[in-house]
């Protein structure tokens, strides 16, 4: 049972990291576009 919980925690952490990375990428692209334009 604890193994399933650990796997779920790892999966949630991985998805959170992926979402955070995409948000940072979007913010960086918007900021660079605003600066150059």
N, C-alpha and C positions, 0 to 999 in steps of 0.2 A: 504493500500500500504506500509506504513512504517513497518507494522508487517512482511510482506513478506521479506523486505530488512533486517530486524533484524534477521529473521530466516536464511536467506542466510549467513549473517555475522557470526552467531553462527555456522552454518554448516562448513563454510570455516575455521573458527578458530579451530574447533574440528579436521578437517582433517589435518591442519597444525601441531597441537600438536601431532597427531598420527604419522605423518611422522617424526617429530623431534625426538620423542621417539624411533622410529625404527632406525633412523640414529645413535642416541646415543648408542643404544644397539649394533648395528653392529660395531661401532667404538670401544666400550669397549671390545667386543669379539676379535676383531683383535688385539688390544693392548695387551690383556692378553695372546693371543696365541703367539705373538711375544716375550713377556717377558719370558714365560715358555719354549719356544722352542729355 
